[in-house]
Amino acid sequence: MSSPPTLSVVVVIFTVVDGDLQALLINRSGEPNQGVWAIPGGLLIPGESLVDAATRKLVDETGVHDVFLEQLYTFDDLDDVTPGGTLAMTYFALVDHERVRLAERADWQPAWFSMQELPKLAFNNERVLAYALERLRNKLQYTNVAYSLLPGRFTLSQLQRVYESILGREMDKRNFRKRVLSLEIIESTGEHQAEGAGRPALLYEFTSQEPISL
């Protein structure tokens, strides 16, 4: 009789650093795939729900929890090593890099990697990252998902850089501002912040700090 698949939870964690979209990876300190990088994940604690397991993993690795976290997809063909295979319930999260405090430990060390320069990955994790990026790019078009990647108040230039880092292309400044303001997901705070040598830029905030769709 074949072994039943092992159930695990995997959490893709994205952030933006200096206009670069990055993903959090863990250097595996044990077999299988020892020494290879992988997306954070693990087995469920008995009685634990999937979302609770994903939240626990997010907090363990980054120290934050009140951020965007959504179920992504269920993969059943990532692990060809474990007897019976693994059923991977994947989630993806977005975090403001300034708020993150990565876990400090001797083994299973975490590190950020640019989505443009990923290392060799265990368990076909490149497929999971590609799927998560596709989902994120789609959601960026019609939701307030970017709220989780920015501080509470931000300029339109800062917001545009986040969009560009995710979409992987530059955007026309005037068209971007017209588009994002028309969505009514952000509003002016009436305050200003100095940006370079020019006049201070108007600060904005998201109308909601919870996920919304239009």
Sequence and secondary structure as in RCSB ss.txt:
>XXXX:A:sequence
MSSPPTLSVVVVIFTVVDGDLQALLINRSGEPNQGVWAIPGGLLIPGESLVDAATRKLVDETGVHDVFLEQLYTF
DDLDDVTPGGTLAMTYFALVDHERVRLAERADWQPAWFSMQELPKLAFNNERVLAYALERLRNKLQYTNVAYSLL
PGRFTLSQLQRVYESILGREMDKRNFRKRVLSLEIIESTGEHQAEGAGRPALLYEFTSQEPISL
>XXXX:A:secstr
     EEEEEEEEEEEETTEEEEEEEE  SSSSTT EE SEEE  TT  HHHHHHHHHHHHHS  SSEEEEEEEE
SSS SSSTT EEEEEEEEE  GGG      SSS EEEEETTS   BSTTHHHHHHHHHHHHHHHHTTB GGGGGS
 SSEEHHHHHHHHHHHHTS   HHHHHHHHHHTT EEEEEEEE  TTS  EEEEEES SS  B 
